[in-house]
């Protein structure tokens, strides 16, 4: 059982790192887009930013969720105090994951579904960023940053594990 726990922790940390790296990727893309504003390269940068951040979120987020369930099982913790005791730090992480999932499915995914055809239409014509794309990107990046703050909180709680 100890080997399973160690493997799950290692994979969980790796996936959390991928998810956490969104913060750095978002920062890098945002800086590059500032310098490209109004230029032909702005649209491809936006398209790349969305693809990279969505991929990192899907791989990291789903992986953390699944390995987190495995860690609950091997450590004997409960999910929201169901099936075992859930320490306060872990309960906060679980609530954070629910909020992050609600944000992803309620705001990020719909914005992404609207952005894809807008990107294609803009790329087929004059490859310029339209006001619709700007508005959707602002929403998508803003919500992604909120999810990233939740991830940061989860990482800090996972490392610190305060006895509250």
C-alpha positions as CSV (number, residue, x, y, z in Angstrom):
1,X,0.0,0.0,0.0
2,X,2.9,2.3,0.7
3,X,4.3,1.9,-2.8
4,X,0.9,2.9,-4.2
5,X,0.8,5.9,-2.0
6,X,4.2,7.1,-3.0
7,X,3.4,6.6,-6.7
8,X,0.2,8.5,-6.4
9,X,1.9,11.3,-4.5
10,X,4.6,11.5,-7.2
11,X,2.1,11.6,-10.1
12,X,-0.2,14.0,-8.2
13,X,2.7,16.4,-7.7
14,X,3.8,16.1,-11.3
15,X,0.2,16.9,-12.5
16,X,-0.2,19.7,-10.0
17,X,3.0,21.1,-11.4
18,X,1.6,21.1,-14.9
19,X,-1.6,22.7,-13.6
20,X,0.4,25.2,-11.6
21,X,2.6,26.0,-14.6
22,X,-0.4,27.6,-16.2
23,X,0.3,30.7,-14.2
24,X,3.7,31.1,-15.8
25,X,2.4,30.2,-19.3
26,X,-0.4,32.7,-18.9
27,X,2.0,35.4,-17.8
28,X,4.4,34.7,-20.8
29,X,1.6,34.7,-23.3
30,X,0.0,37.8,-21.9
31,X,3.4,39.6,-22.1
32,X,3.9,38.5,-25.7
33,X,0.4,39.6,-26.6
34,X,1.0,43.0,-25.1
35,X,3.8,43.5,-27.5
36,X,1.8,42.2,-30.5
37,X,-1.4,44.2,-29.9
38,X,-2.8,45.3,-33.2
39,X,-0.3,43.3,-35.2
40,X,-0.9,40.3,-37.4
41,X,0.8,38.0,-34.9
42,X,-1.7,38.8,-32.1
43,X,-4.4,36.4,-33.4
44,X,-2.0,33.4,-33.6
45,X,-0.6,34.2,-30.1
46,X,-4.2,34.2,-28.7
47,X,-4.9,30.9,-30.4
48,X,-1.7,29.4,-29.0
49,X,-2.4,30.7,-25.6
50,X,-5.9,29.2,-25.5
51,X,-4.6,25.8,-26.8
52,X,-1.7,25.7,-24.3
53,X,-3.7,26.8,-21.3
54,X,-6.6,24.5,-22.0
55,X,-4.3,21.5,-22.5
56,X,-2.4,22.2,-19.3
57,X,-5.7,22.6,-17.4
58,X,-7.2,19.4,-18.8
59,X,-4.1,17.3,-18.2
60,X,-3.3,18.8,-14.8
61,X,-6.8,19.3,-13.5
62,X,-8.2,15.9,-14.4
63,X,-5.0,14.2,-13.3
64,X,-5.0,15.9,-9.9
65,X,-8.7,15.1,-9.5
66,X,-8.1,11.4,-10.2
67,X,-4.9,11.0,-8.3
68,X,-6.5,12.9,-5.4
69,X,-9.3,10.3,-5.3
70,X,-6.6,7.6,-5.1
71,X,-4.8,9.5,-2.3
72,X,-8.0,9.7,-0.3
73,X,-8.4,6.0,-0.6
74,X,-4.8,5.0,0.4
75,X,-4.6,7.6,3.2
76,X,-8.0,6.7,4.6
77,X,-9.4,10.3,4.3
78,X,-12.9,11.1,3.4
79,X,-14.4,13.2,0.6
80,X,-16.2,16.1,2.4
81,X,-16.1,14.0,5.6
82,X,-17.9,11.1,3.9
83,X,-16.1,7.8,4.1
84,X,-13.6,9.0,6.7
85,X,-12.2,12.0,8.5
86,X,-11.3,15.0,6.3
87,X,-8.7,17.4,7.8
88,X,-9.6,21.1,7.4
89,X,-6.8,21.8,5.0
90,X,-8.0,18.9,2.7
91,X,-11.6,20.0,3.0
92,X,-10.6,23.5,1.8
93,X,-8.8,21.9,-1.1
94,X,-11.9,19.8,-1.9
95,X,-14.2,22.8,-1.9
96,X,-11.6,24.7,-4.0
97,X,-11.7,21.8,-6.6
98,X,-15.5,22.0,-6.7
99,X,-15.3,25.7,-7.3
100,X,-12.6,25.3,-9.9
101,X,-14.7,22.6,-11.7
102,X,-17.8,24.9,-11.6
103,X,-15.7,27.7,-13.1
104,X,-14.3,25.5,-15.8
105,X,-17.6,23.9,-16.9
106,X,-19.7,27.1,-16.3
107,X,-17.5,29.8,-17.8
108,X,-14.2,28.5,-19.4
109,X,-15.7,25.8,-21.5
110,X,-18.5,28.0,-23.0
111,X,-16.1,30.8,-23.7
112,X,-13.7,28.3,-25.4
113,X,-16.6,26.9,-27.5
114,X,-17.4,30.4,-28.7
115,X,-13.8,31.3,-29.3
116,X,-13.0,28.4,-31.6
117,X,-15.3,29.5,-34.5
118,X,-14.4,33.1,-33.9
119,X,-10.7,32.2,-34.3
120,X,-11.4,30.2,-37.5
121,X,-13.5,33.0,-39.0
122,X,-10.9,35.7,-38.2
123,X,-8.0,33.5,-39.5
124,X,-9.8,32.9,-42.8
125,X,-10.3,36.6,-43.4
126,X,-8.0,39.3,-42.4
127,X,-6.1,37.7,-39.5
128,X,-7.0,40.4,-37.0
129,X,-8.5,40.2,-33.5
130,X,-12.2,41.1,-33.5
131,X,-13.9,42.9,-30.6
132,X,-15.8,39.6,-30.0
133,X,-12.5,37.7,-29.6
134,X,-11.1,40.4,-27.3
135,X,-14.2,40.2,-25.1
136,X,-14.2,36.4,-25.0
137,X,-10.4,36.3,-24.3
138,X,-10.8,38.8,-21.5
139,X,-13.4,36.6,-19.9
140,X,-11.4,33.4,-20.5
141,X,-8.2,34.7,-19.2
142,X,-9.9,36.3,-16.1
143,X,-11.6,33.1,-15.1
144,X,-8.5,31.1,-15.8
145,X,-6.5,33.3,-13.5
146,X,-9.2,32.8,-10.8
147,X,-8.8,29.0,-11.2
148,X,-5.0,29.5,-11.0
149,X,-5.4,31.3,-7.7
150,X,-7.4,28.3,-6.4
151,X,-4.6,26.0,-7.6
152,X,-2.1,28.1,-5.8
153,X,-4.1,27.9,-2.6
154,X,-4.4,24.1,-3.0
155,X,-0.6,23.8,-3.6
156,X,0.1,25.9,-0.5
157,X,-2.4,23.9,1.6
158,X,-1.0,20.6,0.4
159,X,2.6,21.6,1.3
160,X,1.7,23.4,4.6
161,X,-1.1,21.1,5.9
162,X,-2.0,23.5,8.8
163,X,-3.6,21.8,11.8
164,X,-6.6,24.0,12.0
